[in-house]
Amino acid sequence: MKVDKETLQKVAHLARLNIRPEEEDQLLKDMGEILNWVEKLREVNTKGVEPLTHMTGEVNVLRADKAEATIDRQQALKNAPQQDGKFFIVPQVMKRND
């Protein structure tokens, strides 16, 4: 299948892409190859093949969402390199622009 520059520009607009003129020829070639590959896939006999809804038959096993005993603040802070009794103290990572 052949893709023309008008189609390329329309697809680029829909995808919000800025294409430089020097990129057009390569993109036209690449899009043509992709569409030819898709056409080739249409030749495959898929009669009797169920549509794929998941890549594997595995089921995601999740634990029940239930409240459990938690540690208190002192236990959480006991191995902290720096703390003030209530919070962890960490180096500043963002500057304020007041």
KOLGUTI-174795 format. One record per atom (N, C-alpha, C): chain; atom name; x, y, z. Coordinates in nm, 2 decimals, m for minus. Example, Ala and Ser with C-alpha at 12.3 -4.5 7.8 and 13.67 -1.06 7.14 Angstrom:
// KOLGUTI-174795
{node 'A', 'N', {1.32, m0.57, 0.78}};
{node 'A', 'CA', {1.23, m0.45, 0.78}};
{node 'A', 'C', {1.32, m0.33, 0.78}};
{node 'A', 'N', {1.28, m0.22, 0.71}};
{node 'A', 'CA', {1.37, m0.11, 0.71}};
{node 'A', 'C', {1.29, 0.00, 0.79}};
***
This chain:
// KOLGUTI-174795
{node 'A', 'N', {0.08, m0.12, 0.00}};
{node 'A', 'CA', {0.00, 0.00, 0.00}};
{node 'A', 'C', {0.09, 0.12, 0.00}};
{node 'A', 'N', {0.05, 0.22, m0.07}};
{node 'A', 'CA', {0.13, 0.35, m0.09}};
{node 'A', 'C', {0.06, 0.46, 0.00}};
{node 'A', 'N', {0.14, 0.53, 0.07}};
{node 'A', 'CA', {0.09, 0.64, 0.15}};
{node 'A', 'C', {0.14, 0.77, 0.09}};
{node 'A', 'N', {0.06, 0.86, 0.07}};
{node 'A', 'CA', {0.10, 0.99, 0.01}};
{node 'A', 'C', {0.13, 1.09, 0.11}};
{node 'A', 'N', {0.18, 1.21, 0.07}};
{node 'A', 'CA', {0.22, 1.31, 0.17}};
{node 'A', 'C', {0.10, 1.37, 0.24}};
{node 'A', 'N', {m0.01, 1.38, 0.16}};
{node 'A', 'CA', {m0.13, 1.43, 0.23}};
{node 'A', 'C', {m0.18, 1.34, 0.34}};
{node 'A', 'N', {m0.18, 1.21, 0.32}};
{node 'A', 'CA', {m0.22, 1.12, 0.43}};
{node 'A', 'C', {m0.12, 1.13, 0.54}};
{node 'A', 'N', {0.01, 1.14, 0.51}};
{node 'A', 'CA', {0.11, 1.15, 0.62}};
{node 'A', 'C', {0.08, 1.28, 0.70}};
{node 'A', 'N', {0.05, 1.39, 0.64}};
{node 'A', 'CA', {0.03, 1.51, 0.71}};
{node 'A', 'C', {m0.10, 1.50, 0.79}};
{node 'A', 'N', {m0.20, 1.43, 0.74}};
{node 'A', 'CA', {m0.33, 1.42, 0.82}};
{node 'A', 'C', {m0.30, 1.33, 0.94}};
{node 'A', 'N', {m0.23, 1.22, 0.93}};
{node 'A', 'CA', {m0.20, 1.14, 1.04}};
{node 'A', 'C', {m0.11, 1.21, 1.14}};
{node 'A', 'N', {m0.01, 1.29, 1.09}};
{node 'A', 'CA', {0.07, 1.37, 1.18}};
{node 'A', 'C', {m0.01, 1.47, 1.26}};
{node 'A', 'N', {m0.11, 1.53, 1.19}};
{node 'A', 'CA', {m0.19, 1.63, 1.26}};
{node 'A', 'C', {m0.28, 1.56, 1.37}};
{node 'A', 'N', {m0.34, 1.45, 1.34}};
{node 'A', 'CA', {m0.42, 1.38, 1.43}};
{node 'A', 'C', {m0.34, 1.33, 1.55}};
{node 'A', 'N', {m0.21, 1.30, 1.53}};
{node 'A', 'CA', {m0.12, 1.25, 1.64}};
{node 'A', 'C', {m0.05, 1.36, 1.70}};
{node 'A', 'N', {m0.08, 1.49, 1.66}};
{node 'A', 'CA', {m0.01, 1.60, 1.71}};
{node 'A', 'C', {0.14, 1.60, 1.70}};
{node 'A', 'N', {0.19, 1.55, 1.58}};
{node 'A', 'CA', {0.33, 1.54, 1.56}};
{node 'A', 'C', {0.38, 1.65, 1.46}};
{node 'A', 'N', {0.49, 1.71, 1.49}};
{node 'A', 'CA', {0.55, 1.80, 1.39}};
{node 'A', 'C', {0.65, 1.73, 1.31}};
{node 'A', 'N', {0.63, 1.72, 1.18}};
{node 'A', 'CA', {0.72, 1.65, 1.09}};
{node 'A', 'C', {0.80, 1.75, 1.01}};
{node 'A', 'N', {0.93, 1.74, 1.02}};
{node 'A', 'CA', {1.01, 1.82, 0.93}};
{node 'A', 'C', {1.01, 1.77, 0.79}};
{node 'A', 'N', {1.03, 1.86, 0.69}};
{node 'A', 'CA', {1.02, 1.82, 0.55}};
{node 'A', 'C', {1.13, 1.71, 0.52}};
{node 'A', 'N', {1.24, 1.71, 0.58}};
{node 'A', 'CA', {1.35, 1.62, 0.55}};
{node 'A', 'C', {1.32, 1.48, 0.61}};
{node 'A', 'N', {1.22, 1.47, 0.70}};
{node 'A', 'CA', {1.17, 1.34, 0.76}};
{node 'A', 'C', {1.06, 1.27, 0.67}};
{node 'A', 'N', {1.00, 1.35, 0.59}};
{node 'A', 'CA', {0.88, 1.30, 0.52}};
{node 'A', 'C', {0.91, 1.17, 0.44}};
{node 'A', 'N', {1.01, 1.17, 0.36}};
{node 'A', 'CA', {1.04, 1.06, 0.27}};
{node 'A', 'C', {1.06, 0.93, 0.35}};
{node 'A', 'N', {1.14, 0.94, 0.46}};
{node 'A', 'CA', {1.16, 0.82, 0.54}};
{node 'A', 'C', {1.03, 0.77, 0.60}};
{node 'A', 'N', {0.95, 0.86, 0.65}};
{node 'A', 'CA', {0.83, 0.83, 0.72}};
{node 'A', 'C', {0.73, 0.77, 0.62}};
{node 'A', 'N', {0.73, 0.82, 0.50}};
{node 'A', 'CA', {0.64, 0.76, 0.39}};
{node 'A', 'C', {0.68, 0.62, 0.37}};
{node 'A', 'N', {0.81, 0.59, 0.36}};
{node 'A', 'CA', {0.86, 0.46, 0.33}};
{node 'A', 'C', {0.83, 0.37, 0.45}};
{node 'A', 'N', {0.85, 0.41, 0.57}};
{node 'A', 'CA', {0.82, 0.33, 0.69}};
{node 'A', 'C', {0.67, 0.30, 0.70}};
{node 'A', 'N', {0.59, 0.40, 0.68}};
{node 'A', 'CA', {0.44, 0.37, 0.69}};
{node 'A', 'C', {0.40, 0.27, 0.58}};
{node 'A', 'N', {0.45, 0.29, 0.46}};
{node 'A', 'CA', {0.42, 0.19, 0.36}};
{node 'A', 'C', {0.46, 0.05, 0.39}};
{node 'A', 'N', {0.58, 0.03, 0.45}};
{node 'A', 'CA', {0.62, m0.10, 0.49}};
{node 'A', 'C', {0.53, m0.16, 0.60}};
{node 'A', 'N', {0.49, m0.08, 0.70}};
{node 'A', 'CA', {0.40, m0.12, 0.80}};
{node 'A', 'C', {0.27, m0.17, 0.75}};
{node 'A', 'N', {0.21, m0.09, 0.65}};
{node 'A', 'CA', {0.08, m0.12, 0.60}};
{node 'A', 'C', {0.09, m0.25, 0.51}};
{node 'A', 'N', {0.20, m0.26, 0.44}};
{node 'A', 'CA', {0.23, m0.39, 0.36}};
{node 'A', 'C', {0.23, m0.51, 0.45}};
{node 'A', 'N', {0.29, m0.49, 0.57}};
{node 'A', 'CA', {0.30, m0.60, 0.67}};
{node 'A', 'C', {0.16, m0.64, 0.72}};
{node 'A', 'N', {0.08, m0.54, 0.74}};
{node 'A', 'CA', {m0.06, m0.56, 0.79}};
{node 'A', 'C', {m0.14, m0.63, 0.68}};
{node 'A', 'N', {m0.12, m0.59, 0.56}};
{node 'A', 'CA', {m0.18, m0.66, 0.45}};
{node 'A', 'C', {m0.14, m0.81, 0.44}};
{node 'A', 'N', {m0.02, m0.84, 0.46}};
{node 'A', 'CA', {0.04, m0.97, 0.47}};
{node 'A', 'C', {m0.03, m1.05, 0.58}};
{node 'A', 'N', {m0.06, m0.99, 0.69}};
{node 'A', 'CA', {m0.13, m1.06, 0.80}};
{node 'A', 'C', {m0.27, m1.10, 0.76}};
{node 'A', 'N', {m0.33, m1.03, 0.68}};
{node 'A', 'CA', {m0.47, m1.06, 0.64}};
{node 'A', 'C', {m0.48, m1.19, 0.56}};
{node 'A', 'N', {m0.36, m1.24, 0.51}};
{node 'A', 'CA', {m0.36, m1.36, 0.43}};
{node 'A', 'C', {m0.37, m1.48, 0.52}};
{node 'A', 'N', {m0.34, m1.47, 0.65}};
{node 'A', 'CA', {m0.34, m1.58, 0.75}};
{node 'A', 'C', {m0.48, m1.63, 0.77}};
{node 'A', 'N', {m0.50, m1.76, 0.76}};
{node 'A', 'CA', {m0.63, m1.81, 0.79}};
{node 'A', 'C', {m0.66, m1.82, 0.94}};
{node 'A', 'N', {m0.76, m1.74, 0.98}};
{node 'A', 'CA', {m0.80, m1.73, 1.12}};
{node 'A', 'C', {m0.93, m1.79, 1.15}};
{node 'A', 'N', {m0.99, m1.87, 1.06}};
{node 'A', 'CA', {m1.12, m1.93, 1.09}};
{node 'A', 'C', {m1.11, m2.03, 1.20}};
{node 'A', 'N', {m1.20, m2.02, 1.29}};
{node 'A', 'CA', {m1.20, m2.11, 1.41}};
{node 'A', 'C', {m1.11, m2.06, 1.52}};
{node 'A', 'N', {m1.04, m1.95, 1.51}};
{node 'A', 'CA', {m0.95, m1.90, 1.61}};
{node 'A', 'C', {m1.03, m1.80, 1.70}};
{node 'A', 'N', {m1.04, m1.83, 1.83}};
{node 'A', 'CA', {m1.11, m1.74, 1.92}};
{node 'A', 'C', {m1.03, m1.61, 1.93}};
{node 'A', 'N', {m1.10, m1.49, 1.94}};
{node 'A', 'CA', {m1.03, m1.37, 1.97}};
{node 'A', 'C', {m0.96, m1.37, 2.10}};
{node 'A', 'N', {m0.84, m1.31, 2.10}};
{node 'A', 'CA', {m0.76, m1.31, 2.22}};
{node 'A', 'C', {m0.80, m1.19, 2.31}};
{node 'A', 'N', {m0.83, m1.22, 2.43}};
{node 'A', 'CA', {m0.87, m1.11, 2.53}};
{node 'A', 'C', {m0.76, m1.09, 2.63}};
{node 'A', 'N', {m0.68, m1.19, 2.66}};
{node 'A', 'CA', {m0.56, m1.18, 2.75}};
{node 'A', 'C', {m0.45, m1.26, 2.69}};
{node 'A', 'N', {m0.33, m1.21, 2.73}};
{node 'A', 'CA', {m0.21, m1.28, 2.67}};
{node 'A', 'C', {m0.18, m1.41, 2.74}};
{node 'A', 'N', {m0.22, m1.43, 2.86}};
{node 'A', 'CA', {m0.20, m1.56, 2.92}};
{node 'A', 'C', {m0.33, m1.60, 2.99}};
{node 'A', 'N', {m0.34, m1.73, 3.03}};
{node 'A', 'CA', {m0.45, m1.78, 3.10}};
{node 'A', 'C', {m0.44, m1.76, 3.25}};
{node 'A', 'N', {m0.34, m1.69, 3.30}};
{node 'A', 'CA', {m0.32, m1.67, 3.44}};
{node 'A', 'C', {m0.42, m1.57, 3.50}};
{node 'A', 'N', {m0.45, m1.60, 3.62}};
{node 'A', 'CA', {m0.55, m1.51, 3.69}};
{node 'A', 'C', {m0.47, m1.43, 3.80}};
{node 'A', 'N', {m0.50, m1.30, 3.81}};
{node 'A', 'CA', {m0.43, m1.22, 3.91}};
{node 'A', 'C', {m0.49, m1.26, 4.05}};
{node 'A', 'N', {m0.41, m1.30, 4.14}};
{node 'A', 'CA', {m0.46, m1.34, 4.27}};
{node 'A', 'C', {m0.42, m1.23, 4.37}};
{node 'A', 'N', {m0.53, m1.17, 4.43}};
{node 'A', 'CA', {m0.51, m1.06, 4.52}};
{node 'A', 'C', {m0.55, m1.10, 4.66}};
{node 'A', 'N', {m0.48, m1.04, 4.76}};
{node 'A', 'CA', {m0.52, m1.07, 4.89}};
{node 'A', 'C', {m0.64, m0.99, 4.93}};
{node 'A', 'N', {m0.71, m1.03, 5.03}};
{node 'A', 'CA', {m0.83, m0.96, 5.08}};
{node 'A', 'C', {m0.79, m0.83, 5.14}};
{node 'A', 'N', {m0.86, m0.73, 5.12}};
{node 'A', 'CA', {m0.83, m0.59, 5.17}};
{node 'A', 'C', {m0.89, m0.58, 5.31}};
{node 'A', 'N', {m0.81, m0.61, 5.41}};
{node 'A', 'CA', {m0.86, m0.60, 5.55}};
{node 'A', 'C', {m0.76, m0.53, 5.63}};
{node 'A', 'N', {m0.81, m0.46, 5.73}};
{node 'A', 'CA', {m0.72, m0.39, 5.83}};
{node 'A', 'C', {m0.65, m0.48, 5.92}};
{node 'A', 'N', {m0.52, m0.46, 5.93}};
{node 'A', 'CA', {m0.44, m0.54, 6.02}};
{node 'A', 'C', {m0.36, m0.45, 6.12}};
{node 'A', 'N', {m0.30, m0.51, 6.22}};
{node 'A', 'CA', {m0.22, m0.44, 6.31}};
{node 'A', 'C', {m0.11, m0.37, 6.24}};
{node 'A', 'N', {m0.08, m0.25, 6.28}};
{node 'A', 'CA', {0.03, m0.17, 6.22}};
{node 'A', 'C', {0.13, m0.14, 6.33}};
{node 'A', 'N', {0.24, m0.09, 6.29}};
{node 'A', 'CA', {0.34, m0.05, 6.39}};
{node 'A', 'C', {0.31, 0.10, 6.44}};
{node 'A', 'N', {0.35, 0.13, 6.56}};
{node 'A', 'CA', {0.33, 0.27, 6.60}};
{node 'A', 'C', {0.44, 0.36, 6.56}};
{node 'A', 'N', {0.43, 0.49, 6.58}};
{node 'A', 'CA', {0.52, 0.59, 6.53}};
{node 'A', 'C', {0.66, 0.56, 6.58}};
{node 'A', 'N', {0.68, 0.53, 6.71}};
{node 'A', 'CA', {0.81, 0.51, 6.76}};
{node 'A', 'C', {0.88, 0.39, 6.70}};
{node 'A', 'N', {0.81, 0.29, 6.67}};
{node 'A', 'CA', {0.87, 0.17, 6.60}};
{node 'A', 'C', {0.91, 0.21, 6.46}};
{node 'A', 'N', {0.83, 0.29, 6.39}};
{node 'A', 'CA', {0.86, 0.33, 6.26}};
{node 'A', 'C', {0.98, 0.42, 6.25}};
{node 'A', 'N', {1.00, 0.50, 6.35}};
{node 'A', 'CA', {1.11, 0.60, 6.35}};
{node 'A', 'C', {1.24, 0.54, 6.41}};
{node 'A', 'N', {1.24, 0.43, 6.48}};
{node 'A', 'CA', {1.35, 0.39, 6.56}};
{node 'A', 'C', {1.48, 0.36, 6.48}};
{node 'A', 'N', {1.47, 0.32, 6.35}};
{node 'A', 'CA', {1.59, 0.30, 6.27}};
{node 'A', 'C', {1.62, 0.41, 6.17}};
{node 'A', 'N', {1.54, 0.52, 6.18}};
{node 'A', 'CA', {1.56, 0.63, 6.09}};
{node 'A', 'C', {1.70, 0.70, 6.11}};
{node 'A', 'N', {1.77, 0.73, 6.01}};
{node 'A', 'CA', {1.90, 0.80, 6.02}};
{node 'A', 'C', {1.88, 0.94, 6.09}};
{node 'A', 'N', {1.77, 1.01, 6.06}};
{node 'A', 'CA', {1.74, 1.13, 6.12}};
{node 'A', 'C', {1.59, 1.14, 6.14}};
{node 'A', 'N', {1.55, 1.19, 6.25}};
{node 'A', 'CA', {1.41, 1.21, 6.28}};
{node 'A', 'C', {1.39, 1.31, 6.40}};
{node 'A', 'N', {1.27, 1.36, 6.41}};
{node 'A', 'CA', {1.25, 1.46, 6.51}};
{node 'A', 'C', {1.15, 1.42, 6.62}};
{node 'A', 'N', {1.12, 1.29, 6.62}};
{node 'A', 'CA', {1.03, 1.24, 6.72}};
{node 'A', 'C', {0.89, 1.21, 6.66}};
{node 'A', 'N', {0.86, 1.29, 6.55}};
{node 'A', 'CA', {0.73, 1.27, 6.48}};
{node 'A', 'C', {0.75, 1.23, 6.33}};
{node 'A', 'N', {0.86, 1.28, 6.27}};
{node 'A', 'CA', {0.87, 1.26, 6.12}};
{node 'A', 'C', {1.01, 1.22, 6.09}};
{node 'A', 'N', {1.03, 1.16, 5.97}};
{node 'A', 'CA', {1.16, 1.14, 5.92}};
{node 'A', 'C', {1.22, 1.27, 5.87}};
{node 'A', 'N', {1.35, 1.29, 5.89}};
{node 'A', 'CA', {1.41, 1.41, 5.83}};
{node 'A', 'C', {1.49, 1.37, 5.71}};
{node 'A', 'N', {1.46, 1.44, 5.60}};
{node 'A', 'CA', {1.54, 1.40, 5.47}};
{node 'A', 'C', {1.59, 1.53, 5.41}};
{node 'A', 'N', {1.69, 1.52, 5.33}};
{node 'A', 'CA', {1.74, 1.64, 5.27}};
{node 'A', 'C', {1.64, 1.71, 5.18}};
{node 'A', 'N', {1.65, 1.84, 5.16}};
{node 'A', 'CA', {1.55, 1.91, 5.08}};
{node 'A', 'C', {1.58, 1.87, 4.93}};
{node 'A', 'N', {1.47, 1.84, 4.86}};
{node 'A', 'CA', {1.49, 1.80, 4.72}};
{node 'A', 'C', {1.43, 1.91, 4.62}};
{node 'A', 'N', {1.36, 2.00, 4.67}};
{node 'A', 'CA', {1.31, 2.11, 4.58}};
{node 'A', 'C', {1.33, 2.24, 4.65}};
{node 'A', 'N', {1.36, 2.34, 4.56}};
{node 'A', 'CA', {1.38, 2.48, 4.61}};
{node 'A', 'C', {1.25, 2.55, 4.60}};
{node 'A', 'N', {1.22, 2.64, 4.70}};
{node 'A', 'CA', {1.10, 2.72, 4.69}};
{node 'A', 'C', {1.14, 2.85, 4.61}};
{node 'A', 'N', {1.04, 2.90, 4.54}};
{node 'A', 'CA', {1.05, 3.02, 4.46}};
{node 'A', 'C', {0.95, 3.12, 4.52}};
{node 'A', 'N', {0.98, 3.17, 4.63}};
{node 'A', 'CA', {0.89, 3.27, 4.70}};
{node 'A', 'C', {0.91, 3.41, 4.65}};
***
